[in-house]
Amino acid sequence: MESGGSVIWRALFVAGGLLYFVGAFNHPRGMTMADMLVDPAWIASHAGVFVGVLLMTMGLISFRRSVPVSQRTGRWLLATIVLSVLETIETGLHTMAYVDADALAPGAMEAGLSTPVLTLHLWSAILVYTPFAIALIGLILTGQRERALGSSWIGWLGIVGAAAHGSVMWLAIVLGVPGTGLLFPIAALAISLWFVLAGVWPTRAPVPLAAPGMPH
């Protein structure tokens, strides 16, 4: 029977993954950043992503508190939690970037208007996405090996999503490689599916520790 703590992290994984998926796939489809920032769907879609990432982060914290894992998996888990907190902050900045929409209007840059929130969001994403992806891949691989989290049947989803997430800002924004913007929806779909499936996937029950004085 699942403990109360296990039920909590599982529920947070599933709810967070679903909200992340819904928010990401309602993202504005404008041709330029200026078009997307003024789209009414910007706030709603990014608010969904923000709450989804927040719930997934809370799920990782709950998992750490309720599921015994090895020292190696524990290190990857802690790194993923820390970087997931930074991802949550970055997603909040992403949501608030709409306040800079006027500065992207034709002639605004020439008039001296700046985009502080949008610029901070972009740099935060560039710096955070890659280490978060590495930590998540490490957690997926060690967690499934110990059968403490997920499985190799679904692990490939998380790995593909994390790899896309970790590379998209460098390829699409920094280097401007054509067509790599497709990695955004791939990352959102694969990561959200992994969290949902990991939230319902059976895990190996931890072996109880022997009480003091009892034979092992």
HELIX and SHEET records of a PDB file:
HELIX    1   1 GLY A    4  ALA A   24  1                                  21    
HELIX    2   2 MET A   33  LEU A   37  1                                   5    
HELIX    3   3 ALA A   41  SER A   66  1                                  26    
HELIX    4   4 GLN A   71  MET A   96  1                                  26    
HELIX    5   5 ALA A   97  LEU A  104  5                                   8    
HELIX    6   6 PRO A  116  ARG A  145  1                                  30    
HELIX    7   7 SER A  152  VAL A  168  1                                  17    
HELIX    8   8 MET A  169  VAL A  174  3                                   6    
HELIX    9   9 THR A  180  LEU A  182  5                                   3    
HELIX   10  10 LEU A  183  VAL A  200  1                                  18    
END                                                                             
